[in-house]
Amino acid sequence: MSNWTGDEEVAVVVFNSLAWPVNTVVTVPTNITSIQVVDGSGAPLEAQQVMTIAEYDLASNRTSHQLLFTVDLPPYGYQTYFLRQASKQHVTEFKTVDDDFEISNTFMKACFSGDNRMLECLAVQPNDESFPFTSTLAQYTSSAGNGEPNSGAYVFRPMQDNYVQLGASGNAAHHELTWKFFWPARTQLVMTTPRGDPSQQHTDVFVVSTFETTADQTVFRATKLDGKGWKDNLHLSYATIGVDRTPCKQILACNITVHYEMVNVSHLSNRCTAFDLPFPIHFKGMPIPFLSVESQSSYESFAATSRVSAGTIINVNVCRVDKGSSPAPANLKINILAMDVQEAPCEGACWGQVQLKGKTNGTRQQFVPTGRCEMSVYNPVVLASVTSRSGEVYAVTVFNVMIVGFSFVVQPVVGGAVAAGVDGDVTVNWLIFERDTVRNAVTRDPSEVTLSVARGPVAQEVRQVFRDKYAVTYRLYQGKSPEFQFLEQKFDVGPLDQGRELVTTVEYKKHGEVWYSDDSGLELIPRQFDGSKDEPVAANFYPMVMGLYLNDTKSNFSLSLLSERSHSSSYLGKDTYEVMLHRRCSADDGFGVGEVLNETDHIQPKLWLVPSHKPQEAFDLRHKLTLQLQNPPTVMYARGPVGAWAKSYKLSFSMLEKPLPENVHLLSLKARNTSDSGRLDRFVLRLQHTYERGEPSPLAEPVALDLSQYFVAGYAPEPVSETTLNANRERSSVQRLKWRTADGGSALTPKQQPPPTTTTETIDLVPRQIRTFISK
């Protein structure tokens, strides 16, 4: 339609492939802004024109406008409409909005926030019962920063570098272990924290020092404080800062006040030393220091504790903790990373302090961050350090890093000996950041997002533009049929930023953590977050072919996210559900593709959000709207005026005398050649029961069909034989394999199927069944 100039009428033939009548809205691309839509009798219809998003459509030589109008389509048939040039324009203008506003139709409304510039609630009419609901765009990236990730698809194979299992010493007398790691990029500063085995409840305390740190490698030395060996695995959490980049991008992927320093210590007195270090920058509040010690020797270990004075000077105390008798070396390096306690946490990282009461003598303590810490990915890296008011030196080890918090053990030390500690002396500084990936908002500042709204007779539409190549369009159609009980989300995204995976997030506070998605567009499978997996992000993404279904266990409210193409979906906690939309990788992930998935396409995926407070209505709507979304009407164009077209063609036609039952989908009706004549003398007929057994609907029951009662005379398929699903073998000739169990027991009996249909008898369908026939 891009070359239509309006000089003559255009016939628009809209075909419905579903076996029931459909009331929906079709979209016609056009460059003309004054169009009238009429039906076969010449009567005008309600229509609406809106501008397209220019940066995508015009750049691809597409059209500048979209024409929307409502159509009523017969079951498995078509209806003809006509376009003609009108005397005046009918373009619905978009207006930018900065305040709170809403759009609505007969069934629901959606409200948008002027402050955070996003969808913030949905309400089901007519009782207008509202529930908090937010949706936005976010991107996953490697925690290593821009441009230098180790893997391609981060979510499906995230980086492992920030969480390393060192292994057991295997010797009760051995209390030290060294381990070498090669960095993928130049590194100058390394921060470390020992991490005990999360499956154990022991209270052992370790010290980790580094030595032989060069531009591309570091050797770690782990020492158990009591001088004994350990039987359980020790892990090591660490962060690295490159010499040619800022630490906020390298560690936290956000803009915060961070200072790091490397100080050489040339002398130790009685195995310990202390020095003052002024801060070259000014913090808003008291800085939170993290310390790590690098030695020039492979057989000596050190612990360091800080004491901050007036927010401008840090006092550092360092002690050697191994039991070796050789003199303490010169030229120690103290790595110092300082965070501002008053800075707000960013996406993917948070930090803070907790003051311990009483004497700190090696007792395990559980800590749960509150308020400030909102992690988007679980199993994070936890760096911990100790600030001491008295100047005593302490070692700290982290245990049991869980979804909501972690445990730690702090032990005072003096020159290799375990000390008693001082009452109220210790404050533990903690920094948590994502282990593998960081999920950031597409636009950090909400004020950069623009919202504009257009209200017309066919649809009310909101455009949310985050930035160049990242936009979302929301539509509520104004039809009166229950088939319009959904909010449409259409995404205009891509090419993405390099090395990103794009998700749309849905935040909804429901009761119960179980949610549902499907593997093949058929059965809904219950899903639940599993934080014990090695890759907690990747392993908790599941296929989503048909959609995502959420059900509140305390109320009757449910929400379905229906999709017109395959995606993956996930729930990673904090009431946030995600749908993966697109990705653009920087490297091959090594899982068999053998190429970099550097997808630079612009895509326009679509989701329908379907809320409901009635369980049966929710299931019925989900089934019906899913098929309508995945089987949209086919729109065809031809030149010709109404009168001439009506003389030559039927303006409307349906192969069905009446619709098939609501729980039966006419999956296929395709002509096939089965003879040497070359004529298409047979048809492949597939019928599908769309419900699952046990769903709260009377439609989730077996159904019997006599096709002659539904099809127009002369068009009813007459089944000749029933075949396998792919229609290449008759069912009566299929011999099912009989499998024996692993222990050599009796053969497993194949599931009983209904007998093959070979005549025009009634066809029986049970829930979720698909049957295939060769018909004439």
Secondary structure, DSSP 8 states (H G I E B T S, - for coil): -TT--SSS-EEEEEEE-SSS-EEEEEEEEES-S-EEEE-TTS-EE-EEEEE--HHHHTTTT--SEEEEEEEEE-TTEEEEEEEEE-SS--B---EE--S-EEEE-SSEEEEE-TTT-SEEEEEETTTTEEEEEEEEEEEEEETT-SS--S-SSTTTS---TTEEEEE----TT--EEEEEEE-SS---EEEEEEEE-TT------EEEEEES--SSEEEEEEEETTS---SS-EEEEEEEE-TTS-HIIIIISS---EEEEEEEE---BTTEEEEEEE-SS--SS-EEEEEEEEES-TT--EEEEEEEETTTEEEEEEEE-S---S---S-EEEEEEEEETTS--BTTEEEEEEE--S--SS--EEE---SS---SSSS-EEEEEEEESS--EEEEEEE---SS-EEEEEEEEETTEE----TT-EEEEEEEE-SSEEEEES-S-GGG-EEEEEE-SSEEEEEEEEETTEEEEEEEE--SSGGG-SEEEEEEE-S--TTEEEEEEEE---S-S-EEEESSSS-EEEE---TTSSSTTGGGEEEESSEEEEE-SSSS-EEEEEESS-EEEEE-STTEEEEEEEEE-SS--SSS--S-------B--EEEEEEES-HHHHHHHHHHHHHHHHS--EEEEEE--HHHHHHHS-SEEESBSS---TTEEEEEEEEE--STT----EEEEEEEE-S-TT-SSTTSS-EEE-GGGTB-TTT---EEEEE-TTSSSBGGG------B-TTS--B-----------SS--EEE-TT-EEEEEE-
